[in-house]
Amino acid sequence: MSIDNALLQRAESKCELCTATDNLSAYDVPPVTLVTLDNSVLLCNSCIEQIEDPDKVDPNHWRCLNDSMWSATPAVQVMAWRMLNRLKAEGWPNDLLEMLYIEDDVKKWAMADKSIRSVEEPTVDCNGAELIAGDSVILNKDLYIKGANFTAKRGTLIKSISLTDNDYQIEGNINGTRTVLAARYLKKA
Ligand SMILES: [Zn+2]
């Protein structure tokens, strides 16, 4: 796919998050209503892969946000904010989030992401511990997974969950299937 010249210029032909110079492509920051330069960022394959597949996230890769979160481009700020939120469990992203200044309307855009909600009621596990995107959890009972037609055993570890619009449910990968699970059957790992 050819990349828009204006985008290449803005990004100085580097990944706008990690400054890699290989395997770059335009990434339309969701939710995509209109594909414009303002809604696109130039990203490398490694960043895109990790943005799209929570199982592949390497927290250390995202140390790059330390620099790129200061970008003047709102679409880059949005992606930086979202990834920092996903990685909150690591600790250091919280420090960066505290320093990160983004305009209110940019923040609204950043929060329009399924994996991050504006949380009033936290999602909690069977012990009442708050669950956040990126957490790992353990099943505390055998669960029959409809659709995938198998039973996930008690003790199954589910890595890198994401939150849903429902306070009582999370999403996680079991046997490679993205599955919605009731938080009360889970224990934070
Ligand atoms: Zn990158």
Backbone and ligand atoms as CSV (ligand in chain L), in Angstrom:
chain,resi,resn,atom,element,x,y,z
A,1,MET,N,N,0.848,-1.182,0.000
A,1,MET,CA,C,0.000,0.000,0.000
A,1,MET,C,C,0.893,1.244,0.000
A,2,SER,N,N,0.588,2.174,-0.824
A,2,SER,CA,C,1.407,3.384,-0.834
A,2,SER,C,C,0.983,4.284,0.319
A,3,ILE,N,N,1.948,4.952,0.851
A,3,ILE,CA,C,1.665,5.813,1.998
A,3,ILE,C,C,1.608,7.260,1.534
A,4,ASP,N,N,0.633,7.934,2.019
A,4,ASP,CA,C,0.449,9.338,1.688
A,4,ASP,C,C,1.724,10.135,1.975
A,5,ASN,N,N,2.126,10.937,1.002
A,5,ASN,CA,C,3.353,11.709,1.169
A,5,ASN,C,C,3.307,12.675,2.346
A,6,ALA,N,N,2.142,13.272,2.554
A,6,ALA,CA,C,2.012,14.226,3.658
A,6,ALA,C,C,2.245,13.518,4.997
A,7,LEU,N,N,1.773,12.271,5.069
A,7,LEU,CA,C,1.971,11.498,6.308
A,7,LEU,C,C,3.457,11.181,6.494
A,8,LEU,N,N,4.101,10.745,5.415
A,8,LEU,CA,C,5.531,10.446,5.488
A,8,LEU,C,C,6.325,11.665,5.931
A,9,GLN,N,N,5.918,12.811,5.425
A,9,GLN,CA,C,6.630,14.029,5.772
A,9,GLN,C,C,6.449,14.385,7.241
A,10,ARG,N,N,5.182,14.338,7.680
A,10,ARG,CA,C,4.920,14.664,9.084
A,10,ARG,C,C,5.725,13.744,9.996
A,11,ALA,N,N,5.753,12.464,9.632
A,11,ALA,CA,C,6.390,11.462,10.488
A,11,ALA,C,C,7.889,11.379,10.257
A,12,GLU,N,N,8.390,12.160,9.314
A,12,GLU,CA,C,9.807,12.088,8.937
A,12,GLU,C,C,10.206,10.662,8.611
A,13,SER,N,N,9.272,9.924,7.984
A,13,SER,CA,C,9.508,8.544,7.552
A,13,SER,C,C,9.960,7.623,8.679
A,14,LYS,N,N,9.447,7.888,9.870
A,14,LYS,CA,C,9.744,6.996,10.997
A,14,LYS,C,C,8.439,6.594,11.663
A,15,CYS,N,N,8.455,5.466,12.340
A,15,CYS,CA,C,7.299,5.071,13.133
A,15,CYS,C,C,7.042,6.184,14.146
A,16,GLU,N,N,5.820,6.664,14.198
A,16,GLU,CA,C,5.552,7.816,15.064
A,16,GLU,C,C,5.481,7.435,16.547
A,17,LEU,N,N,5.531,6.148,16.827
A,17,LEU,CA,C,5.575,5.745,18.236
A,17,LEU,C,C,6.971,5.295,18.657
A,18,CYS,N,N,7.623,4.458,17.826
A,18,CYS,CA,C,8.905,3.908,18.292
A,18,CYS,C,C,10.097,4.307,17.429
A,19,THR,N,N,9.882,5.147,16.419
A,19,THR,CA,C,10.918,5.676,15.520
A,19,THR,C,C,11.613,4.631,14.644
A,20,ALA,N,N,11.062,3.416,14.571
A,20,ALA,CA,C,11.620,2.432,13.638
A,20,ALA,C,C,11.461,2.979,12.220
A,21,THR,N,N,12.374,2.570,11.331
A,21,THR,CA,C,12.313,3.116,9.971
A,21,THR,C,C,11.926,2.056,8.936
A,22,ASP,N,N,11.767,0.805,9.378
A,22,ASP,CA,C,11.404,-0.270,8.450
A,22,ASP,C,C,9.954,-0.695,8.608
A,23,ASN,N,N,9.419,-1.291,7.537
A,23,ASN,CA,C,8.072,-1.875,7.564
A,23,ASN,C,C,7.012,-0.904,8.081
A,24,LEU,N,N,6.997,0.262,7.484
A,24,LEU,CA,C,6.049,1.278,7.936
A,24,LEU,C,C,4.758,1.226,7.136
A,25,SER,N,N,3.669,1.488,7.797
A,25,SER,CA,C,2.432,1.704,7.059
A,25,SER,C,C,1.533,2.685,7.798
A,26,ALA,N,N,0.539,3.158,7.072
A,26,ALA,CA,C,-0.395,4.104,7.673
A,26,ALA,C,C,-1.374,3.318,8.535
A,27,TYR,N,N,-1.626,3.813,9.715
A,27,TYR,CA,C,-2.579,3.170,10.619
A,27,TYR,C,C,-3.670,4.195,10.927
A,28,ASP,N,N,-4.906,3.811,10.642
A,28,ASP,CA,C,-6.019,4.719,10.909
A,28,ASP,C,C,-6.469,4.516,12.346
A,29,VAL,N,N,-6.365,5.559,13.121
A,29,VAL,CA,C,-6.671,5.463,14.550
A,29,VAL,C,C,-8.176,5.263,14.736
A,30,PRO,N,N,-8.576,4.122,15.336
A,30,PRO,CA,C,-10.012,3.880,15.509
A,30,PRO,C,C,-10.613,4.767,16.597
A,31,PRO,N,N,-11.887,5.011,16.621
A,31,PRO,CA,C,-12.857,4.571,15.615
A,31,PRO,C,C,-12.736,5.396,14.339
A,32,VAL,N,N,-12.624,4.711,13.205
A,32,VAL,CA,C,-12.403,5.408,11.949
A,32,VAL,C,C,-13.741,5.847,11.364
A,33,THR,N,N,-13.946,7.137,11.341
A,33,THR,CA,C,-15.167,7.642,10.723
A,33,THR,C,C,-14.808,8.233,9.375
A,34,LEU,N,N,-13.642,8.834,9.322
A,34,LEU,CA,C,-13.207,9.507,8.121
A,34,LEU,C,C,-11.700,9.283,8.059
A,35,VAL,N,N,-11.209,8.762,6.932
A,35,VAL,CA,C,-9.774,8.581,6.822
A,35,VAL,C,C,-9.157,9.888,6.315
A,36,THR,N,N,-8.476,10.553,7.204
A,36,THR,CA,C,-7.780,11.782,6.819
A,36,THR,C,C,-6.395,11.721,7.423
A,37,LEU,N,N,-5.564,12.644,7.004
A,37,LEU,CA,C,-4.206,12.698,7.543
A,37,LEU,C,C,-4.254,12.845,9.071
A,38,ASP,N,N,-5.200,13.644,9.559
A,38,ASP,CA,C,-5.283,13.884,11.000
A,38,ASP,C,C,-5.607,12.618,11.787
A,39,ASN,N,N,-6.282,11.675,11.132
A,39,ASN,CA,C,-6.679,10.450,11.837
A,39,ASN,C,C,-5.708,9.296,11.627
A,40,SER,N,N,-4.631,9.563,10.899
A,40,SER,CA,C,-3.673,8.499,10.597
A,40,SER,C,C,-2.360,8.721,11.331
A,41,VAL,N,N,-1.725,7.614,11.655
A,41,VAL,CA,C,-0.356,7.693,12.155
A,41,VAL,C,C,0.489,6.740,11.328
A,42,LEU,N,N,1.760,7.049,11.215
A,42,LEU,CA,C,2.679,6.172,10.513
A,42,LEU,C,C,3.299,5.247,11.548
A,43,LEU,N,N,3.067,3.943,11.381
A,43,LEU,CA,C,3.555,2.994,12.377
A,43,LEU,C,C,4.318,1.855,11.720
A,44,CYS,N,N,5.217,1.243,12.502
A,44,CYS,CA,C,5.931,0.068,12.018
A,44,CYS,C,C,5.077,-1.170,12.299
A,45,ASN,N,N,5.429,-2.275,11.649
A,45,ASN,CA,C,4.690,-3.528,11.831
A,45,ASN,C,C,4.618,-3.965,13.272
A,46,SER,N,N,5.736,-3.809,13.969
A,46,SER,CA,C,5.814,-4.276,15.342
A,46,SER,C,C,4.806,-3.530,16.220
A,47,CYS,N,N,4.716,-2.208,16.050
A,47,CYS,CA,C,3.744,-1.443,16.833
A,47,CYS,C,C,2.313,-1.860,16.475
A,48,ILE,N,N,2.038,-1.968,15.174
A,48,ILE,CA,C,0.671,-2.299,14.756
A,48,ILE,C,C,0.269,-3.674,15.295
A,49,GLU,N,N,1.176,-4.626,15.185
A,49,GLU,CA,C,0.876,-5.980,15.639
A,49,GLU,C,C,0.503,-5.987,17.123
A,50,GLN,N,N,1.265,-5.232,17.903
A,50,GLN,CA,C,1.018,-5.226,19.347
A,50,GLN,C,C,-0.234,-4.426,19.719
A,51,ILE,N,N,-0.544,-3.421,18.907
A,51,ILE,CA,C,-1.767,-2.648,19.152
A,51,ILE,C,C,-2.976,-3.533,18.884
A,52,GLU,N,N,-2.873,-4.350,17.838
A,52,GLU,CA,C,-4.039,-5.132,17.436
A,52,GLU,C,C,-4.166,-6.461,18.162
A,53,ASP,N,N,-3.075,-6.991,18.678
A,53,ASP,CA,C,-3.139,-8.284,19.351
A,53,ASP,C,C,-2.538,-8.191,20.755
A,54,PRO,N,N,-3.391,-8.039,21.773
A,54,PRO,CA,C,-2.893,-7.858,23.147
A,54,PRO,C,C,-1.972,-8.993,23.595
A,55,ASP,N,N,-2.103,-10.175,22.990
A,55,ASP,CA,C,-1.232,-11.295,23.370
A,55,ASP,C,C,0.221,-11.055,22.998
A,56,LYS,N,N,0.437,-10.161,22.041
A,56,LYS,CA,C,1.805,-9.971,21.541
A,56,LYS,C,C,2.497,-8.775,22.180
A,57,VAL,N,N,1.850,-8.137,23.125
A,57,VAL,CA,C,2.420,-6.909,23.681
A,57,VAL,C,C,3.683,-7.195,24.491
A,58,ASP,N,N,4.746,-6.499,24.123
A,58,ASP,CA,C,5.991,-6.548,24.874
A,58,ASP,C,C,6.136,-5.200,25.573
A,59,PRO,N,N,5.881,-5.154,26.882
A,59,PRO,CA,C,5.855,-3.863,27.570
A,59,PRO,C,C,7.099,-3.027,27.316
A,60,ASN,N,N,8.268,-3.681,27.239
A,60,ASN,CA,C,9.500,-2.907,27.060
A,60,ASN,C,C,9.544,-2.165,25.744
A,61,HIS,N,N,8.888,-2.726,24.733
A,61,HIS,CA,C,8.833,-2.034,23.441
A,61,HIS,C,C,8.245,-0.643,23.621
A,62,TRP,N,N,7.300,-0.537,24.552
A,62,TRP,CA,C,6.527,0.706,24.683
A,62,TRP,C,C,7.197,1.755,25.552
A,63,ARG,N,N,8.419,1.453,25.987
A,63,ARG,CA,C,9.202,2.501,26.658
A,63,ARG,C,C,9.398,3.679,25.710
A,64,CYS,N,N,9.277,3.394,24.404
A,64,CYS,CA,C,9.410,4.449,23.390
A,64,CYS,C,C,8.398,5.572,23.611
A,65,LEU,N,N,7.299,5.271,24.318
A,65,LEU,CA,C,6.260,6.292,24.523
A,65,LEU,C,C,6.771,7.438,25.383
A,66,ASN,N,N,7.795,7.149,26.173
A,66,ASN,CA,C,8.481,8.159,26.955
A,66,ASN,C,C,8.795,9.394,26.103
A,67,ASP,N,N,9.191,9.153,24.853
A,67,ASP,CA,C,9.482,10.264,23.937
A,67,ASP,C,C,8.284,10.610,23.060
A,68,SER,N,N,7.669,9.565,22.480
A,68,SER,CA,C,6.676,9.864,21.441
A,68,SER,C,C,5.393,10.461,22.007
A,69,MET,N,N,5.140,10.297,23.315
A,69,MET,CA,C,3.909,10.873,23.864
A,69,MET,C,C,3.930,12.404,23.833
A,70,TRP,N,N,5.121,12.983,23.606
A,70,TRP,CA,C,5.217,14.443,23.547
A,70,TRP,C,C,4.970,14.969,22.142
A,71,SER,N,N,4.611,14.087,21.225
A,71,SER,CA,C,4.307,14.515,19.856
A,71,SER,C,C,3.235,15.593,19.860
A,72,ALA,N,N,3.317,16.501,18.880
A,72,ALA,CA,C,2.307,17.555,18.764
A,72,ALA,C,C,1.100,17.054,17.972
A,73,THR,N,N,1.187,15.839,17.436
A,73,THR,CA,C,0.109,15.313,16.601
A,73,THR,C,C,-0.935,14.604,17.464
A,74,PRO,N,N,-2.187,15.096,17.466
A,74,PRO,CA,C,-3.211,14.475,18.315
A,74,PRO,C,C,-3.355,12.964,18.109
A,75,ALA,N,N,-3.309,12.493,16.860
A,75,ALA,CA,C,-3.488,11.057,16.620
A,75,ALA,C,C,-2.387,10.241,17.301
A,76,VAL,N,N,-1.181,10.800,17.368
A,76,VAL,CA,C,-0.076,10.110,18.049
A,76,VAL,C,C,-0.308,10.140,19.558
A,77,GLN,N,N,-0.777,11.287,20.056
A,77,GLN,CA,C,-1.083,11.389,21.496
A,77,GLN,C,C,-2.141,10.358,21.885
A,78,VAL,N,N,-3.138,10.197,21.008
A,78,VAL,CA,C,-4.220,9.241,21.286
A,78,VAL,C,C,-3.658,7.831,21.416
A,79,MET,N,N,-2.802,7.425,20.469
A,79,MET,CA,C,-2.260,6.076,20.517
A,79,MET,C,C,-1.341,5.888,21.731
A,80,ALA,N,N,-0.575,6.930,22.052
A,80,ALA,CA,C,0.310,6.847,23.212
A,80,ALA,C,C,-0.523,6.691,24.483
A,81,TRP,N,N,-1.567,7.492,24.603
A,81,TRP,CA,C,-2.424,7.448,25.793
A,81,TRP,C,C,-3.075,6.060,25.939
A,82,ARG,N,N,-3.556,5.531,24.809
A,82,ARG,CA,C,-4.217,4.219,24.869
A,82,ARG,C,C,-3.250,3.121,25.282
A,83,MET,N,N,-2.040,3.138,24.704
A,83,MET,CA,C,-1.100,2.080,25.048
A,83,MET,C,C,-0.648,2.210,26.498
A,84,LEU,N,N,-0.447,3.427,26.972
A,84,LEU,CA,C,-0.047,3.608,28.373
A,84,LEU,C,C,-1.139,3.082,29.301
A,85,ASN,N,N,-2.390,3.328,28.926
A,85,ASN,CA,C,-3.486,2.818,29.746
A,85,ASN,C,C,-3.541,1.302,29.763
A,86,ARG,N,N,-3.292,0.708,28.590
A,86,ARG,CA,C,-3.305,-0.752,28.526
A,86,ARG,C,C,-2.207,-1.364,29.381
A,87,LEU,N,N,-1.090,-0.622,29.484
A,87,LEU,CA,C,0.089,-1.179,30.156
A,87,LEU,C,C,0.203,-0.745,31.607
A,88,LYS,N,N,-0.833,-0.084,32.091
A,88,LYS,CA,C,-0.815,0.463,33.451
A,88,LYS,C,C,-0.278,-0.502,34.499
A,89,ALA,N,N,-0.600,-1.773,34.303
A,89,ALA,CA,C,-0.215,-2.775,35.291
A,89,ALA,C,C,1.297,-2.841,35.477
A,90,GLU,N,N,2.063,-2.334,34.501
A,90,GLU,CA,C,3.517,-2.364,34.595
A,90,GLU,C,C,4.059,-1.349,35.601
A,91,GLY,N,N,3.228,-0.385,35.959
A,91,GLY,CA,C,3.704,0.620,36.913
A,91,GLY,C,C,4.207,1.880,36.241
A,92,TRP,N,N,5.308,1.768,35.496
A,92,TRP,CA,C,5.906,2.970,34.889
A,92,TRP,C,C,4.954,3.738,33.976
A,93,PRO,N,N,4.019,3.046,33.251
A,93,PRO,CA,C,3.131,3.843,32.393
A,93,PRO,C,C,2.275,4.838,33.187
A,94,ASN,N,N,1.977,4.508,34.441
A,94,ASN,CA,C,1.215,5.439,35.272
A,94,ASN,C,C,1.943,6.758,35.453
A,95,ASP,N,N,3.262,6.670,35.653
A,95,ASP,CA,C,4.059,7.888,35.831
A,95,ASP,C,C,3.991,8.736,34.570
A,96,LEU,N,N,4.081,8.051,33.418
A,96,LEU,CA,C,4.029,8.806,32.160
A,96,LEU,C,C,2.650,9.420,31.954
A,97,LEU,N,N,1.596,8.653,32.291
A,97,LEU,CA,C,0.237,9.170,32.124
A,97,LEU,C,C,0.019,10.416,32.968
A,98,GLU,N,N,0.643,10.436,34.139
A,98,GLU,CA,C,0.494,11.605,34.989
A,98,GLU,C,C,1.139,12.840,34.380
A,99,MET,N,N,2.223,12.591,33.643
A,99,MET,CA,C,2.921,13.728,33.016
A,99,MET,C,C,2.285,14.150,31.707
A,100,LEU,N,N,1.629,13.182,31.051
A,100,LEU,CA,C,1.102,13.442,29.708
A,100,LEU,C,C,-0.029,14.452,29.746
A,101,TYR,N,N,0.155,15.516,28.979
A,101,TYR,CA,C,-0.911,16.498,28.913
A,101,TYR,C,C,-1.596,16.395,27.563
A,102,ILE,N,N,-2.885,16.092,27.541
A,102,ILE,CA,C,-3.597,16.156,26.269
A,102,ILE,C,C,-4.877,16.963,26.438
A,103,GLU,N,N,-5.240,17.669,25.360
A,103,GLU,CA,C,-6.443,18.503,25.357
A,103,GLU,C,C,-7.672,17.631,25.614
A,104,ASP,N,N,-8.714,18.259,26.162
A,104,ASP,CA,C,-9.926,17.509,26.491
A,104,ASP,C,C,-10.528,16.759,25.305
A,105,ASP,N,N,-10.580,17.433,24.149
A,105,ASP,CA,C,-11.215,16.753,23.014
A,105,ASP,C,C,-10.352,15.599,22.508
A,106,VAL,N,N,-9.035,15.728,22.635
A,106,VAL,CA,C,-8.151,14.629,22.243
A,106,VAL,C,C,-8.327,13.468,23.215
A,107,LYS,N,N,-8.506,13.807,24.492
A,107,LYS,CA,C,-8.693,12.768,25.494
A,107,LYS,C,C,-10.002,12.002,25.247
A,108,LYS,N,N,-11.031,12.742,24.849
A,108,LYS,CA,C,-12.300,12.089,24.531
A,108,LYS,C,C,-12.117,11.080,23.412
A,109,TRP,N,N,-11.358,11.493,22.408
A,109,TRP,CA,C,-11.057,10.612,21.282
A,109,TRP,C,C,-10.290,9.391,21.805
A,110,ALA,N,N,-9.291,9.638,22.634
A,110,ALA,CA,C,-8.471,8.540,23.151
A,110,ALA,C,C,-9.324,7.533,23.920
A,111,MET,N,N,-10.329,8.052,24.626
A,111,MET,CA,C,-11.147,7.159,25.458
A,111,MET,C,C,-12.196,6.407,24.659
A,112,ALA,N,N,-12.386,6.790,23.395
A,112,ALA,CA,C,-13.349,6.093,22.543
A,112,ALA,C,C,-12.721,4.804,22.015
A,113,ASP,N,N,-12.257,3.991,22.944
A,113,ASP,CA,C,-11.570,2.745,22.603
A,113,ASP,C,C,-12.208,1.664,23.444
A,114,LYS,N,N,-12.546,0.564,22.807
A,114,LYS,CA,C,-13.271,-0.495,23.486
A,114,LYS,C,C,-12.508,-1.050,24.694
A,115,SER,N,N,-11.168,-1.043,24.599
A,115,SER,CA,C,-10.419,-1.674,25.681
A,115,SER,C,C,-10.251,-0.744,26.883
A,116,ILE,N,N,-10.656,0.514,26.712
A,116,ILE,CA,C,-10.555,1.456,27.829
A,116,ILE,C,C,-11.899,2.143,28.001
A,117,ARG,N,N,-12.446,2.110,29.177
A,117,ARG,CA,C,-13.723,2.790,29.382
A,117,ARG,C,C,-13.508,3.949,30.330
A,118,SER,N,N,-14.436,4.858,30.310
A,118,SER,CA,C,-14.425,5.836,31.379
A,118,SER,C,C,-15.137,5.122,32.531
A,119,VAL,N,N,-14.345,4.649,33.450
A,119,VAL,CA,C,-14.877,3.727,34.442
A,119,VAL,C,C,-15.453,4.451,35.645
A,120,GLU,N,N,-16.702,4.245,35.902
A,120,GLU,CA,C,-17.272,4.710,37.159
A,120,GLU,C,C,-17.256,3.536,38.141
A,121,GLU,N,N,-17.824,2.427,37.671
A,121,GLU,CA,C,-17.833,1.205,38.468
A,121,GLU,C,C,-16.694,0.324,37.992
A,122,PRO,N,N,-15.722,0.034,38.837
A,122,PRO,CA,C,-14.655,-0.838,38.370
A,122,PRO,C,C,-15.162,-2.272,38.184
A,123,THR,N,N,-14.518,-2.986,37.290
A,123,THR,CA,C,-14.787,-4.411,37.141
A,123,THR,C,C,-13.938,-5.136,38.176
A,124,VAL,N,N,-14.559,-6.010,38.945
A,124,VAL,CA,C,-13.813,-6.683,40.008
A,124,VAL,C,C,-13.869,-8.200,39.853
A,125,ASP,N,N,-12.849,-8.871,40.401
A,125,ASP,CA,C,-12.810,-10.334,40.320
A,125,ASP,C,C,-13.574,-10.945,41.494
A,126,CYS,N,N,-13.457,-12.271,41.667
A,126,CYS,CA,C,-14.257,-12.965,42.682
A,126,CYS,C,C,-13.941,-12.489,44.100
A,127,ASN,N,N,-12.751,-11.868,44.264
A,127,ASN,CA,C,-12.386,-11.372,45.596
A,127,ASN,C,C,-12.605,-9.874,45.747
A,128,GLY,N,N,-13.173,-9.260,44.718
A,128,GLY,CA,C,-13.401,-7.826,44.796
A,128,GLY,C,C,-12.200,-6.995,44.376
A,129,ALA,N,N,-11.152,-7.645,43.842
A,129,ALA,CA,C,-9.977,-6.898,43.384
A,129,ALA,C,C,-10.268,-6.308,42.010
A,130,GLU,N,N,-9.898,-5.056,41.820
A,130,GLU,CA,C,-10.186,-4.395,40.555
A,130,GLU,C,C,-9.385,-5.009,39.414
A,131,LEU,N,N,-10.064,-5.230,38.287
A,131,LEU,CA,C,-9.396,-5.743,37.089
A,131,LEU,C,C,-9.246,-4.604,36.096
A,132,ILE,N,N,-8.074,-4.534,35.468
A,132,ILE,CA,C,-7.889,-3.521,34.425
A,132,ILE,C,C,-7.362,-4.202,33.165
A,133,ALA,N,N,-7.489,-3.496,32.051
A,133,ALA,CA,C,-7.014,-4.031,30.779
A,133,ALA,C,C,-5.547,-4.408,30.910
A,134,GLY,N,N,-5.197,-5.596,30.404
A,134,GLY,CA,C,-3.812,-6.032,30.474
A,134,GLY,C,C,-3.542,-6.985,31.623
A,135,ASP,N,N,-4.448,-7.053,32.588
A,135,ASP,CA,C,-4.292,-7.984,33.706
A,135,ASP,C,C,-4.314,-9.433,33.230
A,136,SER,N,N,-3.713,-10.307,34.026
A,136,SER,CA,C,-3.867,-11.743,33.814
A,136,SER,C,C,-4.786,-12.262,34.904
A,137,VAL,N,N,-5.636,-13.224,34.535
A,137,VAL,CA,C,-6.570,-13.776,35.503
A,137,VAL,C,C,-6.575,-15.292,35.406
A,138,ILE,N,N,-7.090,-15.928,36.455
A,138,ILE,CA,C,-7.184,-17.387,36.498
A,138,ILE,C,C,-8.647,-17.758,36.685
A,139,LEU,N,N,-9.094,-18.737,35.934
A,139,LEU,CA,C,-10.473,-19.213,36.084
A,139,LEU,C,C,-10.628,-19.895,37.434
A,140,ASN,N,N,-11.691,-19.587,38.159
A,140,ASN,CA,C,-11.883,-20.264,39.445
A,140,ASN,C,C,-12.956,-21.349,39.381
A,141,LYS,N,N,-13.447,-21.636,38.178
A,141,LYS,CA,C,-14.299,-22.807,38.001
A,141,LYS,C,C,-14.219,-23.275,36.548
A,142,ASP,N,N,-14.634,-24.517,36.310
A,142,ASP,CA,C,-14.690,-25.008,34.931
A,142,ASP,C,C,-15.785,-24.232,34.206
A,143,LEU,N,N,-15.491,-23.786,33.007
A,143,LEU,CA,C,-16.478,-23.005,32.264
A,143,LEU,C,C,-16.653,-23.583,30.876
A,144,TYR,N,N,-17.892,-23.864,30.528
A,144,TYR,CA,C,-18.174,-24.312,29.183
A,144,TYR,C,C,-18.226,-23.086,28.272
A,145,ILE,N,N,-17.399,-23.098,27.222
A,145,ILE,CA,C,-17.346,-21.939,26.330
A,145,ILE,C,C,-18.248,-22.199,25.131
A,146,LYS,N,N,-19.363,-21.536,25.158
A,146,LYS,CA,C,-20.308,-21.666,24.040
A,146,LYS,C,C,-19.636,-21.156,22.778
A,147,GLY,N,N,-20.021,-21.659,21.647
A,147,GLY,CA,C,-19.423,-21.158,20.411
A,147,GLY,C,C,-18.156,-21.915,20.091
A,148,ALA,N,N,-17.231,-21.964,21.050
A,148,ALA,CA,C,-15.989,-22.700,20.816
A,148,ALA,C,C,-16.194,-24.171,21.162
A,149,ASN,N,N,-17.256,-24.466,21.900
A,149,ASN,CA,C,-17.630,-25.842,22.172
A,149,ASN,C,C,-16.577,-26.632,22.937
A,150,PHE,N,N,-16.054,-26.059,23.996
A,150,PHE,CA,C,-15.180,-26.835,24.874
A,150,PHE,C,C,-15.264,-26.267,26.278
A,151,THR,N,N,-14.730,-27.016,27.219
A,151,THR,CA,C,-14.766,-26.566,28.601
A,151,THR,C,C,-13.385,-26.081,29.012
A,152,ALA,N,N,-13.306,-24.845,29.430
A,152,ALA,CA,C,-12.051,-24.306,29.946
A,152,ALA,C,C,-11.966,-24.705,31.411
A,153,LYS,N,N,-10.819,-25.283,31.778
A,153,LYS,CA,C,-10.681,-25.849,33.117
A,153,LYS,C,C,-10.386,-24.779,34.161
A,154,ARG,N,N,-10.851,-25.049,35.328
A,154,ARG,CA,C,-10.483,-24.242,36.476
A,154,ARG,C,C,-8.961,-24.166,36.545
A,155,GLY,N,N,-8.418,-22.978,36.817
A,155,GLY,CA,C,-6.970,-22.827,36.887
A,155,GLY,C,C,-6.356,-22.337,35.582
A,156,THR,N,N,-7.162,-22.283,34.529
A,156,THR,CA,C,-6.657,-21.774,33.242
A,156,THR,C,C,-6.235,-20.313,33.392
A,157,LEU,N,N,-5.023,-20.025,32.908
A,157,LEU,CA,C,-4.521,-18.650,32.969
A,157,LEU,C,C,-4.933,-17.904,31.711
A,158,ILE,N,N,-5.486,-16.726,31.896
A,158,ILE,CA,C,-5.884,-15.890,30.756
A,158,ILE,C,C,-5.105,-14.599,30.857
A,159,LYS,N,N,-4.265,-14.368,29.840
A,159,LYS,CA,C,-3.378,-13.210,29.892
A,159,LYS,C,C,-3.997,-12.022,29.182
A,160,SER,N,N,-3.608,-10.859,29.632
A,160,SER,CA,C,-3.914,-9.635,28.900
A,160,SER,C,C,-5.398,-9.473,28.560
A,161,ILE,N,N,-6.198,-9.436,29.586
A,161,ILE,CA,C,-7.634,-9.268,29.372
A,161,ILE,C,C,-7.946,-7.847,28.902
A,162,SER,N,N,-9.094,-7.645,28.314
A,162,SER,CA,C,-9.567,-6.281,28.107
A,162,SER,C,C,-10.937,-6.141,28.746
A,163,LEU,N,N,-11.265,-4.887,29.040
A,163,LEU,CA,C,-12.552,-4.626,29.667
A,163,LEU,C,C,-13.621,-4.498,28.598
A,164,THR,N,N,-14.857,-4.640,28.980
A,164,THR,CA,C,-15.962,-4.499,28.040
A,164,THR,C,C,-16.861,-3.357,28.519
A,165,ASP,N,N,-17.908,-3.098,27.786
A,165,ASP,CA,C,-18.857,-2.061,28.193
A,165,ASP,C,C,-19.633,-2.487,29.429
A,166,ASN,N,N,-19.622,-3.777,29.699
A,166,ASN,CA,C,-20.339,-4.323,30.835
A,166,ASN,C,C,-19.379,-4.451,32.030
A,167,ASP,N,N,-19.737,-3.829,33.147
A,167,ASP,CA,C,-18.863,-3.840,34.338
A,167,ASP,C,C,-18.594,-5.232,34.868
A,168,TYR,N,N,-19.468,-6.183,34.542
A,168,TYR,CA,C,-19.355,-7.519,35.122
A,168,TYR,C,C,-18.652,-8.507,34.206
A,169,GLN,N,N,-18.218,-8.035,33.055
A,169,GLN,CA,C,-17.605,-8.950,32.099
A,169,GLN,C,C,-16.272,-8.418,31.591
A,170,ILE,N,N,-15.400,-9.347,31.240
A,170,ILE,CA,C,-14.145,-8.981,30.591
A,170,ILE,C,C,-14.026,-9.843,29.330
A,171,GLU,N,N,-13.034,-9.510,28.509
A,171,GLU,CA,C,-12.734,-10.349,27.355
A,171,GLU,C,C,-11.329,-10.890,27.500
A,172,GLY,N,N,-11.146,-12.138,27.116
A,172,GLY,CA,C,-9.809,-12.713,27.157
A,172,GLY,C,C,-9.697,-13.840,26.162
A,173,ASN,N,N,-8.446,-14.247,25.863
A,173,ASN,CA,C,-8.223,-15.348,24.922
A,173,ASN,C,C,-8.136,-16.672,25.657
A,174,ILE,N,N,-9.029,-17.600,25.292
A,174,ILE,CA,C,-8.923,-18.962,25.791
A,174,ILE,C,C,-8.764,-19.862,24.578
A,175,ASN,N,N,-7.669,-20.652,24.560
A,175,ASN,CA,C,-7.391,-21.507,23.390
A,175,ASN,C,C,-7.451,-20.719,22.093
A,176,GLY,N,N,-6.990,-19.483,22.132
A,176,GLY,CA,C,-6.959,-18.690,20.912
A,176,GLY,C,C,-8.301,-18.098,20.511
A,177,THR,N,N,-9.321,-18.290,21.336
A,177,THR,CA,C,-10.630,-17.719,21.014
A,177,THR,C,C,-10.897,-16.542,21.935
A,178,ARG,N,N,-11.209,-15.410,21.355
A,178,ARG,CA,C,-11.556,-14.245,22.164
A,178,ARG,C,C,-12.925,-14.504,22.768
A,179,THR,N,N,-12.989,-14.486,24.087
A,179,THR,CA,C,-14.194,-14.915,24.768
A,179,THR,C,C,-14.601,-13.886,25.818
A,180,VAL,N,N,-15.885,-13.662,25.923
A,180,VAL,CA,C,-16.391,-12.790,26.982
A,180,VAL,C,C,-16.628,-13.641,28.226
A,181,LEU,N,N,-16.103,-13.188,29.356
A,181,LEU,CA,C,-16.191,-13.982,30.586
A,181,LEU,C,C,-16.752,-13.146,31.727
A,182,ALA,N,N,-17.476,-13.806,32.582
A,182,ALA,CA,C,-17.994,-13.126,33.776
A,182,ALA,C,C,-16.851,-12.925,34.760
A,183,ALA,N,N,-16.667,-11.701,35.217
A,183,ALA,CA,C,-15.543,-11.387,36.112
A,183,ALA,C,C,-15.623,-12.158,37.422
A,184,ARG,N,N,-16.832,-12.523,37.847
A,184,ARG,CA,C,-16.937,-13.194,39.146
A,184,ARG,C,C,-16.382,-14.624,39.113
A,185,TYR,N,N,-16.129,-15.167,37.926
A,185,TYR,CA,C,-15.510,-16.493,37.829
A,185,TYR,C,C,-14.002,-16.423,37.685
A,186,LEU,N,N,-13.455,-15.236,37.909
A,186,LEU,CA,C,-12.033,-15.044,37.680
A,186,LEU,C,C,-11.344,-14.535,38.934
A,187,LYS,N,N,-10.062,-14.871,39.004
A,187,LYS,CA,C,-9.260,-14.369,40.098
A,187,LYS,C,C,-8.035,-13.716,39.485
A,188,LYS,N,N,-7.720,-12.531,39.941
A,188,LYS,CA,C,-6.547,-11.810,39.423
A,188,LYS,C,C,-5.290,-12.649,39.667
A,189,ALA,N,N,-4.460,-12.801,38.632
A,189,ALA,CA,C,-3.252,-13.637,38.785
A,189,ALA,C,C,-2.111,-12.826,39.380
L,1,ZN,ZN,ZN,6.868,1.308,15.905
